[in-house]
Amino acid sequence: MSDDRKERFTPGPWITDGKFVGNTLEDYVAMVVGDSKEERIANAALVASAPEMYALLDEIDSQPAMGMDEWVGYVVRVNAVLKKARGES
């Protein structure tokens, strides 16, 4: 993250048990709800991946220009974060 600003949210990584999300499950940042257990688990996975998604987008945004090799590396990382957000990892 950029050194010239201070983010106000709880830094990651965050973990989840399918109901709570946070640095630890005792000191959580969110309690997740949903119409079904499956929806709650999916919502929790998405919320838990937020700090990682933010950090990756911030890193990409800070790049002045990228060559194809750099871009491919970011695409691989983006796909990994999306997989985590979908609860696939």
Sequence and secondary structure as in RCSB ss.txt:
>XXXX:A:sequence
MSDDRKERFTPGPWITDGKFVGNTLEDYVAMVVGDSKEERIANAALVASAPEMYALLDEIDSQPAMGMDEWVGYV
VRVNAVLKKARGES
>XXXX:A:secstr
  TTS   S  S  EESSSEEESSSSSEEEE   SSHHHHHHHHHHHHTHHHHHHHHHHHHT S   HHHHHHHH
HHHHHHHHHHTT  
